[in-house]
Amino acid sequence: MPTRQLDFHTYDELLAEVDRLHEHGYRATGKWNLSQICNHCADFIEQGLDGYRFRVPWVLKATLGKLFLRKILSTRKMKDSQYTPQRPLPLPDRDESEAIARLKSAVNRMLAPDVTLHDSPFFGHMTQEECHELHLIHTMHHLGFLVPNDEGGAS
């Protein structure tokens, strides 16, 4: 379970928390640092924009995919240690500033007025609102494993 329960409703809130963690430092309570989290979340946003690099058997998408999507969107939570199809996983020695810039770029692309989104290989077709909500939930899940060094702000 993430150490912190974050509650982002906008990408501005999400990016402000990323900037706060970067500027003030943090303690990681999970397996990934801020660079890995930003690269991982940016990767999924970019794949939604550019096309996914993996496939899921259609029977899983038709049965479990929609069920899991409804549960994630209704509870605004993701389970810990859930399988991720991303390979390879993000490396720990990447530049944090570059990873943050990549996440910000992916978010800006996603918010463009003429954006076209690819269907998720696991969840199938999602509305733009569902897609935004899923990316916010995904990122707040991962950022919940980073505890900021400062006292104020989101928690």
N, C-alpha and C positions, 0 to 999 in steps of 0.2 A: 504494500500500500504506500502511495506517495506520502512523504512526510508532511507536505502542505496541501491543503485543498484549495486550489485556485479557482476563480470564477470569472473568466474572461467572456465578455459579450461582444467585444470589438477587437479588430487587429491592432488598433492603437493601444489598447490595454495590454495585449500580449507583447507588443514590441517595447512598450515602456518597461515591462518587467524584465525582458531580455536585457535592455540597456542598464537597468538597475543592477542586475546580477553581474553584468560585465564591469560596471564602474565601481561597485562597492565590494565585489567578491562574494563568495558563497562557499558552503560546505556541501559536497555531494554525498547523499545518503543512498544512492543507487549505483549502478555500474557505469553511467555515462557522465561526462562533464558537459559544460555549456556548448562547447564546439561540436561535440558529437550530437547533442540534442538538436541544435540548430541545423546541422547538415542533414540529419535524419528527417526532420520535419520539412525542411526545404525540398528534399528529394521527393517526398510524397506530394507536395504541392506542385512541383515541376512536372511530375509524371501525370498528374491530373490535367495539366495544361498541354504537355507535349506527347503524351501517350505512355502507357505503362509498359515496363520491361518484363513483366511476368504475367502469367495466366493462372487461373484457378479453375479446376474442373467445374463445368456448367452446373452440375447437380449441387455443388456446395453453394454457388452463387444463388441458385434458384431456391434453395431451402434455408440454409443457415445464414447466408449473407444478409438477406432482408430482415431476418429475425434479430441478428446481432446489431444491425444498423438501427432498428427501432429501439432496442434496449439502450444503446449508447446515446442516442439522441434524447430519449425520454429521461434517462438518469443523469446525463451529462458526465458520465464516468466511463473509463476503460479499465479492464482488468489488468493487473500486473502480470508480467512475464508471459504475455500473450504472444503467440507466434507472429513474427514479422517476415514477410516475404522478401524484404530488402536484403540483397546480397551484393557485395560484401557489406557488412555492418560498418558504420562510421568508425574511422580510426581515432584514437585518443590524442595523437600528436599533431592535429591540424591547428592552424592559426585561428584563434577565437574571433578576432575582428573580421576575418574573411568569412567565417561561417555565419556570423551575424549579418554581414552585408548580403550574403547569399539568401538568407531567410527573408530579409527585407525586400530584396529584389523579387523573390518568388511571390511574396504577399502583394507587392505593387502590381505585378503582372496579373495576379488573380483578381485584383480589384478593378482592372481596366474595364471600361464600359462595353467593349466589344469582345470580351473573353469567350472562348469556346472551351467547354470542359469535356474531357473524355469520360466515358462510363468506367466506373471502378471495376476491376477484375473480380473483386469479391462482393461488393455491394450492388453492382449493376448501375442502372441509371439513377442519378440523384438530381434533385433540383439544385439550383445555384445556392439557395439558402441552406439546404441540407449539407451541401459540400462545404460551405463556409463554417457551419456549426461543427461539422466533423473535424475540420482542421483545427479549429479553436480548442475543441475538447482534446484532440490528440496532443497538441502542443502543451496545454495546461497539465495534462497527465504527466508528460515527461518533465516539465519544469518543476512540478511538485516535488521531485526528488532532489532539488537544489534549494538549500536553506540560505537565504541572504545573510551577509555579515551585519548589515544595518538593522535597526529595530523597526522602522516604519514601513509603510507601503502595503502591497497586496499580501494576503495570506488566507 
